[in-house]
Amino acid sequence: MAALSKATKRILLLLSILMLAIGNIGSPLIVRLYFVKGGMKVWFSCFLQTCAFPILLIPLLASYFYRRKTYDRSNTKLIHMRIPTFLAAAAIGVTLGGVSYLSSFGAARIPVSTSTLILATQLAFTAVSAFFLVKQKFTYYSVNAIALLTVGAAVLALHANSDRPEGESKRQYIIGFIVMFASSAVSGLLYPVLELIYMNAKQGLTYSLVMEIQLVMNFAATIFALIGMIANNDFKAIPREAKAYELGEVKYYLVVVSNAIIGQLYTWGAVGVVFCSSALVNGVLISVLLPVSQVLAVIFFHDKFTAEKGISLALCLWGFVSYFYGDYKKSKKFHKKNNKSNQKQYELQIQESTTNTTKTAPPTPEMEP
């Protein structure tokens, strides 16, 4: 299959960013809503974050029929993925399941406004992992951004007990804080590893293959959560939980379905951004969108907005601006250098063309007396 054009890749990147934005902003809110209004099953919440993977069959089948119509039908395969890529995707999927469990466990115990700031540290872990795994290059501005985000999370951690929900013990709150931080750390490692798989895939990397990888990842993560649900006997408890839900049984299932769809959009968007750009850009986008969840959490859940959260948020925003300003300067410098190189090459071509014309020009005949 032919490589994607720049225009197509740009469209895919924009769509991926849109899905990532919906998932990244909505997921912490909908997961917290499940727990705040009476949901208690952490394994079930973990299951919901990846169980909507059959949605991916729609674009995958559409891509297959398009290839059959456009290219040679006899050589069109339904599945591109080879066994080594499948095994790597499955391994990442199990890790993703672990991350989903950790984030669900943390969401059950700490407010959204706190958890989103903790998740901002994911960028630091992504940056370090990208540096060692995919040889990501850094500038002063990207390092500054990572440092600011880390300090912002540290400020929050020093006064973590100040916004403990009513009825939550100090011990449970601290455990939730630590678990959410662990979720952020493992998530930071996850996407650079995915980028490494893309780089080392011994086959043509297409968007169809990327969706296949995501399908396997989410399937493995769902099986991981399903085993936990069976061991915890969650299936019998779900109908009782729905009847006792504060918002009512119908809204309980609406929250559950929304959780599954939004969780899938988050993963789909993140995988697409890594494919179209890089794991580091994915980490930056996730961090950039977190302040939106912060504001919405204060509005909908009436979370306390303490001075520590204000300082942490300011440091995070400063880090975001620093990163994007550095990226802008780097891009501007690259284009300037590229334009100079093109201009120089053009001048050399003109000079060479003039020289060749002079050399090959026929001699001027002498005039006879």
C-alpha positions in Angstrom: 0.0 0.0 0.0 1.3 3.5 -0.9 2.6 5.8 1.8 0.3 8.4 3.2 0.5 11.8 1.6 1.3 14.8 3.9 -2.2 16.1 3.5 -3.8 12.8 4.6 -1.4 12.4 7.5 -2.2 16.0 8.6 -6.0 15.1 8.5 -5.4 11.9 10.5 -3.3 13.9 13.0 -6.1 16.5 13.5 -8.7 13.7 13.9 -6.5 11.9 16.4 -6.0 15.1 18.4 -9.8 15.6 18.4 -10.4 12.1 19.8 -7.5 12.5 22.3 -9.0 15.8 23.5 -12.5 14.3 24.0 -11.1 11.2 25.8 -8.5 13.1 27.8 -10.9 15.7 29.1 -13.9 13.4 29.5 -12.4 10.2 30.9 -11.3 11.5 34.3 -14.7 13.2 34.8 -16.9 10.2 33.7 -14.8 7.7 35.8 -15.0 10.0 38.8 -18.8 10.4 38.3 -19.2 6.6 38.4 -17.5 6.4 41.8 -18.9 9.6 43.3 -22.6 8.6 42.7 -22.4 5.1 44.1 -20.1 3.0 41.9 -17.6 0.9 43.8 -16.2 -1.7 41.4 -12.6 -0.8 40.4 -12.2 -3.8 38.1 -15.4 -2.9 36.3 -14.2 0.6 35.8 -10.9 -0.7 34.5 -12.9 -3.0 32.1 -14.9 -0.1 30.8 -11.9 1.9 29.7 -10.9 -0.6 26.9 -14.0 -2.8 26.3 -15.4 -0.7 23.4 -12.6 -2.0 21.1 -15.1 -3.7 18.6 -15.8 -0.1 17.4 -12.4 -0.4 15.6 -13.8 -3.1 13.4 -15.8 -0.5 11.5 -12.9 1.5 10.1 -10.8 -1.7 9.7 -13.5 -3.3 7.5 -14.0 -0.1 5.6 -10.2 0.1 4.9 -10.2 -3.6 3.8 -13.0 -3.1 1.3 -11.4 0.1 0.0 -8.2 -1.7 -0.6 -10.0 -4.6 -2.4 -11.7 -2.0 -4.6 -8.6 0.1 -5.3 -5.8 -2.5 -5.4 -5.3 -6.1 -6.5 -8.1 -8.1 -5.0 -6.1 -11.4 -5.0 -3.4 -9.9 -2.8 -5.6 -7.9 -0.4 -5.3 -9.2 3.1 -7.8 -8.6 5.9 -5.0 -8.7 8.5 -1.6 -7.0 8.0 -0.1 -7.8 11.4 2.7 -10.3 11.7 3.2 -12.5 14.8 6.1 -10.4 16.4 4.0 -7.2 16.1 1.0 -9.1 17.5 2.9 -10.3 20.5 4.4 -6.8 21.2 0.9 -5.3 20.9 -0.5 -7.9 23.3 2.2 -7.2 25.9 1.5 -3.4 25.7 -2.2 -4.2 26.0 -1.7 -6.1 29.3 0.4 -3.1 30.6 -2.5 -0.8 29.4 -4.9 -2.9 31.5 -2.6 -2.4 34.5 -2.6 1.3 33.9 -6.4 1.4 33.6 -6.7 -0.4 36.9 -4.3 2.0 38.7 -6.1 5.0 37.3 -9.5 3.6 38.3 -8.2 2.8 41.8 -6.9 6.3 42.2 -10.0 8.0 40.7 -12.1 6.2 43.4 -10.2 7.9 46.1 -9.0 11.4 45.0 -10.8 14.3 43.3 -10.5 14.9 39.6 -8.8 18.3 40.1 -6.0 16.5 42.0 -5.7 13.5 39.8 -5.4 15.5 36.6 -2.5 17.5 38.0 -0.8 14.2 39.1 -1.3 13.0 35.5 0.6 16.0 34.2 3.8 14.3 35.4 3.2 11.8 32.7 5.1 14.1 30.3 8.3 13.8 32.3 8.2 10.0 32.2 7.3 10.1 28.5 10.3 12.4 27.8 12.8 10.3 29.7 11.5 7.1 28.0 11.5 8.7 24.6 15.1 9.8 25.1 16.3 6.3 25.9 14.0 4.3 23.6 13.6 6.3 20.4 16.5 8.8 20.8 14.2 11.8 21.1 16.2 15.1 20.9 15.6 17.8 23.5 16.0 21.5 23.6 16.3 23.9 26.6 12.6 24.7 26.3 11.5 21.0 26.4 13.7 20.3 29.4 12.4 23.4 31.1 8.8 22.3 30.5 9.5 18.8 32.0 11.1 20.4 35.1 8.2 22.7 35.6 5.6 20.0 35.3 7.5 17.8 37.8 7.8 20.6 40.3 4.1 21.4 39.9 3.2 17.8 40.8 5.7 18.0 43.8 4.0 21.1 45.1 0.7 19.3 44.9 2.1 16.2 46.7 3.4 18.3 49.6 -0.2 19.4 50.4 -2.0 16.3 49.1 -4.1 15.9 52.2 -5.8 19.3 51.9 -8.6 18.3 49.6 -9.4 14.8 51.0 -13.0 14.0 50.3 -15.4 13.7 53.2 -15.5 10.2 54.6 -12.2 9.2 53.0 -9.5 8.2 55.5 -6.1 9.8 55.3 -4.5 6.4 54.6 -6.8 5.6 51.7 -6.3 9.1 50.2 -2.5 8.8 50.3 -2.7 5.3 48.8 -4.9 6.7 46.0 -2.4 9.6 45.4 0.5 7.1 45.1 -1.4 4.8 42.9 -2.4 7.6 40.5 1.2 8.7 40.4 2.2 5.2 39.5 -0.4 5.2 36.7 1.1 8.3 35.3 4.6 6.9 35.4 3.6 3.6 33.6 1.6 5.6 31.0 4.6 7.7 30.3 6.5 4.6 29.4 3.8 3.0 27.4 3.6 5.3 24.3 7.4 5.6 23.7 7.4 1.8 23.7 4.6 1.9 21.2 6.6 4.3 19.0 9.5 1.9 19.2 7.3 -0.9 17.9 6.2 1.4 15.0 9.9 2.1 14.2 11.0 -1.6 14.3 7.9 -3.1 12.6 9.4 -5.3 9.9 6.6 -4.5 7.5 5.0 -1.4 5.9 3.5 0.8 8.6 0.1 1.9 7.5 -2.8 3.4 9.5 -4.7 0.1 9.0 -1.8 -1.7 10.8 -1.9 1.0 13.5 -5.6 0.3 14.1 -4.9 -3.5 14.2 -2.2 -2.9 16.9 -4.7 -0.8 18.9 -7.4 -3.6 18.5 -5.0 -6.2 19.9 -3.8 -3.8 22.7 -7.4 -3.1 23.8 -8.4 -6.7 23.5 -5.5 -7.8 25.8 -6.3 -5.0 28.3 -10.0 -6.0 28.3 -9.1 -9.7 29.0 -6.8 -8.5 31.8 -9.7 -6.6 33.4 -12.2 -9.4 32.7 -10.1 -11.8 34.7 -10.0 -9.3 37.6 -13.8 -8.9 37.4 -14.4 -12.7 37.5 -12.0 -13.1 40.5 -13.8 -10.2 42.3 -17.3 -11.5 41.4 -18.2 -8.1 39.9 -20.8 -9.5 37.4 -23.3 -10.4 40.1 -22.8 -7.1 41.9 -23.4 -4.8 38.8 -27.3 -5.1 38.7 -27.5 -4.4 42.4 -25.1 -1.4 42.0 -27.2 -0.1 39.1 -30.4 -0.2 41.2 -28.8 1.6 44.2 -27.1 4.3 42.0 -27.8 7.9 43.1 -28.7 9.1 39.6 -31.0 6.1 38.9 -30.6 2.8 37.0 -31.0 4.3 33.5 -28.4 6.9 34.1 -26.1 4.3 35.6 -26.0 2.4 32.4 -25.6 5.7 30.4 -22.5 6.5 32.5 -21.2 3.0 31.9 -21.6 3.2 28.1 -20.2 6.8 28.0 -17.2 5.6 30.0 -16.5 2.8 27.5 -16.8 5.1 24.4 -14.8 7.9 25.8 -12.1 5.5 27.0 -11.8 4.1 23.5 -11.6 7.5 21.9 -8.7 8.4 24.3 -6.7 5.3 23.3 -7.5 5.7 19.6 -6.5 9.3 19.6 -3.2 8.6 21.5 -2.2 5.8 19.2 -3.0 8.0 16.2 -0.9 10.9 17.5 2.1 8.6 18.1 1.7 7.3 14.5 1.4 10.7 12.9 3.8 12.6 15.1 5.6 11.2 18.2 5.1 9.9 21.7 6.5 13.1 23.2 4.0 15.2 21.3 1.3 12.9 22.5 2.5 13.4 26.1 2.5 17.2 25.6 -1.1 17.2 24.2 -2.3 15.1 27.2 -0.7 17.6 29.6 -2.1 20.6 27.7 -5.6 19.3 28.0 -5.5 18.6 31.7 -6.3 22.1 32.9 -9.7 21.8 31.1 -10.5 18.8 33.2 -9.4 20.8 36.2 -11.9 23.6 35.6 -14.7 21.2 34.7 -14.1 19.3 37.9 -14.4 22.4 40.0 -17.6 23.3 38.2 -19.4 19.9 38.2 -17.9 18.2 41.3 -17.3 21.3 43.3 -13.7 20.2 44.0 -11.7 22.6 46.2 -9.4 24.8 44.3 -6.6 25.4 46.9 -3.6 27.7 46.7 -1.4 24.6 46.1 -3.5 23.6 43.1 -3.3 27.2 41.8 0.5 27.1 42.0 0.7 23.7 40.4 -1.6 24.7 37.6 0.4 27.8 36.9 3.6 25.8 36.8 1.9 23.3 34.4 0.7 26.1 32.1 4.2 27.7 32.2 5.6 24.3 31.2 3.1 24.0 28.3 4.0 27.5 27.0 7.7 26.7 27.3 7.4 23.5 25.3 5.4 25.0 22.5 7.5 28.1 22.3 10.6 26.0 22.0 8.9 23.8 19.3 7.9 27.0 17.4 11.5 28.3 17.5 12.8 25.0 16.4 10.4 24.8 13.5 11.1 28.4 12.5 14.9 27.7 12.6 14.4 24.5 10.5 12.4 26.3 7.8 14.9 29.2 7.7 17.8 26.8 7.3 15.8 24.8 4.7 15.0 27.9 2.7 18.6 29.0 2.7 19.7 25.5 1.6 17.1 25.5 -1.2 18.2 29.0 -2.3 21.9 28.0 -2.3 21.0 24.9 -4.2 19.0 26.9 -6.7 21.9 29.4 -7.2 24.4 26.5 -7.8 22.0 24.9 -10.3 21.8 28.3 -12.2 25.6 28.7 -12.1 26.1 25.1 -13.3 23.5 25.6 -16.0 25.3 28.8 -17.2 28.7 27.1 -17.1 27.5 24.1 -19.2 25.8 26.5 -21.7 29.1 28.4 -22.1 31.1 25.2 -22.6 28.7 23.7 -25.1 28.0 26.9 -27.1 29.3 26.6 -30.7 32.3 28.9 -31.5 31.4 32.2 -33.3 32.6 32.0 -37.0 35.2 34.5 -37.9 34.3 37.1 -40.5 36.1 36.8 -43.8 38.0 39.9 -45.1 
